[in-house]
């Protein structure tokens, strides 16, 4: 009968909830697949990659030889037809070799900062995409719960319509069931609208390239038992902290570069002088002494390094504080989610269904109890979504 069918449906839902954890690892690839597509197609990441290519070329260009200089000067004497004499000077200016080495190291550190900044941007975009995937899993689960409620309400309406015709039920009870179906349709429409909005947001993150596949389960959860290990893992992998550390190292190297700016620039060249039919050749050797600019550059580099050190300490403090707060939130959410006995709630719904069908309780009493259970089931889904969001935030640098 309808009661037996509903009981089987509820048992199937309970079984799905209980064993879903066994298939988390196998289905986790669904979210990973979405993230891989977003990484490949996201327009912002493509623009950052192009910009970094230009920046890296600029960094490398700062450590190349200056362009050679060529000068030619013709001279004319009054009373003499044509050119009386000329001078040709070809010269090349270059820095002391140790400065090229220091600038090369500084360039490598600056390129590392660029790469870490890109990784941080990539992480933020993939975290946003993962959160949309988690939202999608939640909305799909919510729609499944609403579908179960809709089927139960439909079966109850059929049963109590027959009872009303037989005089065993009141119009008020039938109207109550109809109102429940109306509310379920409204909630389903809202959930489906939210689901479509999430899909559009994912499409935008994927550069408007249609996504293949859809996430069906949350990802694997980390162990919360060893909080210190999870804390160390999250802090050590944080790209903001790593970027700040790399920026401090790059600024320290710039101080070393600026300290070598006092070394004179060297110039070598070739000079040729011609006068009538006689020509003289020689070599050019010179030097440029940075007497005034060197001290200013050292002060600027030191000030920038001091600022980077302060920024590093601030970033470290913020990162450690944020991770501690997230781990505490994860622990609280985990305990709250575990407090909900899903199997008990579905079993109670089954008993309530049997009671209202047999006439032991009225439809009004049934809905008073059932509505509370359905709300608890939905609340547990919301808490589980929050829990998964905190997990994603803690492990965002591993995306």
C-alpha positions, 0 to 999 in steps of 0.5 A: 500500500501507500504506507509500505511504499513510503516506508521503503522510500524513507529507508532508501533515503536513510541508507543513502545518507548512511553509506554516502561517506563510503563513496566520497573519495570515488565521487570527489573527482566530480568537484576536482573535474570542475576545478580543473576546467575552471583553472583552464578556462577562467578569463581572469587567470588567463589575463594574470598569466599573460601579465606575468609573462610580460613582467618576467620579461621586464625583470630579465631585461633589467639585467642586460647590457646597455645598448652600444653607442656610436658617434660620428663627427665630421669637421670642416675648415674654412677655405678647404673644400669638403670635410677636413677631418672626422671622428668615429667613436664606438663604445659600450658601457657595462656594470661590474660583474658582481652587480649582474650576479646580484641583480640576477638573484634579485630577478629570480626572487621577484619572479618567485613573488610573481608566481606566488601571487598567481598561485594566490589568485588561482587559489581564490578563484578555485575556492570560489568555484569549489564553494559554488560546487558545495552549494550545488551539492547542498541544493541538490540534496535539498531538492531531493528532500523536497521531492520526498516531501512532495511524494508523501504529501501526494500519497496522503492527499490521495488517501485522505480524499478517499477518506473524505468521500467515505466520511472518515476525514474532514475537509480541514485535513484535506485542505491542510495537505493541499496547503503543504503541497503548495508550500512544497512547490514554492520551496522547490521553485526557490531551491531550483532558482538558487540551483540555476543561479549557482550553475550560471556563476560556475559558468561565468567562472569557467569563462562561459565555456559549458561545464562537463559533469556536475558535482554529486558529493562533497569531498573527502574530509580531513581528520579533525582529531589532530588539530595541531597537525591541521593548523600547521598544514594550513599555515605552512601552505598559505600562499599569502604568507608565502608571498609575503615571505618571498617579497621580504627576501626579494626586498633584502636582495634589492638592498644588496643590489643597491649597496653595489651601485657605488661601483663605477660603470665601466666603458670601453670602445674604439676611436678613429680620427681622420685628418685629410689623408692621415688616420689615427686609431685608438681605444676608449676606456672610461668609468662613471662614478655614482657619487650622488644616486647610490646613497639615495637608492640604498636608503630607498631599498632599506626602507622598502625592506623594512616595510616588507618585514612588517608586512610579513609579520602582519600577514603571519599574525593574520594567517595564524589567527584566521586558521585558529578560528576556522579550526575552532569553527570546524570542531563546533560544527562537527559536534553539532552535525553529529548531534543530529540522528538522521536515521532516527528522524527518518524512522520517526517520519515513517512512524508518523506516516503509519499513525496518520494513515491508521487514524491514530493521530490527525493530519494536523498533529502529523504536520506539527511533528513532521514539519519539525523533523523536516526542518531539522533535516534541512538544518543538518544539511545547512550545517553540513554545508557550512562544515564543508565550507570551513574545510575548503577554507582551511585547505584552500591552498591545496586546491 
